[in-house]
Amino acid sequence: MPPCSSTGLVLRQHICSCTLMILCSLRRLTACFAMKDLGQLHHFLGVSITRSSAGLFLSQRQYILDILECAGMQDCKPCSTPVDTCAKLSSDGPPVADSTQYRSLAGALQWLTFTRLDIAFTVQQVCLFMHDPRAPHLLEVKRILRYLSGTLGHGLQLRPTSPASLVVYTDANWAGCPDTRKSTSGYAVFLGDNLISWSYKRQHTVSHSSAEAEYRTVANSVAEACWLRQLL
């Protein structure tokens, strides 16, 4: 048998094995829970999934439009970046007129980071002040919304990839908070070419050097990578 035919046979056997495993799992779940198979995934909790030869594209375009409508910013002027890199948010400034609306918008943006890593850092920053929002914080929320209005077509692309190795990128913003001088940790985990996990969080203690802040970030990312490897 030619090598190409042998490879095709192995591939068909693998696909058949995966299909049987899926069907077996569905039967077991149906026996325990009231459920039904809705076929291929197209929409889930505000996330739209588009299938193509390139893989899966996850988008929250309609969810963004709903947020813009709630904020009354459907016709706002877009901006090119979600955050002002020359300024740092602090607890100073006059309080906002409607703190409930601020918390609602910030909470809605948190769910949007499921497919939009590009706003994860700035959303984490505005969420730090949900207990006592100030005017500069609201301006930052509006800047995020203006950025989203110009990037409605952005999303998360998942594609077949080989080899499927775990690669982690980390960074830390040393003493980035002007009030507490605490640092912010950030990491992104790739499985092959696919981004599968990310996080931006303020560190619990003050780091005495940039190296200490970086090591804390690395420790968090290694823990995440170990958990993902065990899961896989």
C-alpha positions, 0 to 999 in steps of 0.5 A: 500500500502506498504511504499516502494511502496508509496515512489516509487510512490512519486519519480515517480511523482516528476521525471514526474513533473521535466520532464514536467517543463523542457519541458515547459521551452524549449517550452517557450525558443523556442518561443522567440529564435532560438534554438534546443534541443541537448540532454544531455550535453557532451561538453560545451566551452572546458568543457567535461561532463561525466555521470555515476552512481556517477553523473557528472564529469567535465573535461578540459583535452583537454583544458590543452593539448592545453595550453601545446602545445601553450606553447611548454611544451607537454613533460615537467617534471611534478611537484607535487604542483602548487605553491612554498609555501616557496616563494612569488611573487613580482614585482621584477626581469627582464622583460619577453621577450614576455609579450604577451605570458605571458598574453595569458597563464595567461588568458587561465589558468583563464578559467581552474579554472572553474573545477580546484580549486587546481590552483585557488590561484596560477593563481590569483597570476600570473594574478596580474602581467599581466600588467608588467610580470617579469621572476619569474612570468613566472617561476610560470606560467611554474610551473603551466603548469608542475603541470597540465601535471601530473594531466590531469585526475583531474576535478570537481565531482558533485554527488547526495547528501542529505541533500542539505545544504550550507556550506562555508569554508574561509581562508585569507593570511594576508599581503601576498603580499610583495609589498603592504602588502595586504591580499588575501581572499579565500572561497569555497561554498559546496551545500551538498557534491558538490563544487559550488562556490569559489573565491581567491581575493586580498583585497582592503585595508591593514588589520592591523591584521590577525583577520581583514583579516579573518573578511573581508573574512568571510564578502565576503563569507557570501554575496556569501552564501546569494546570492546563498540561494536566487538563490536556 
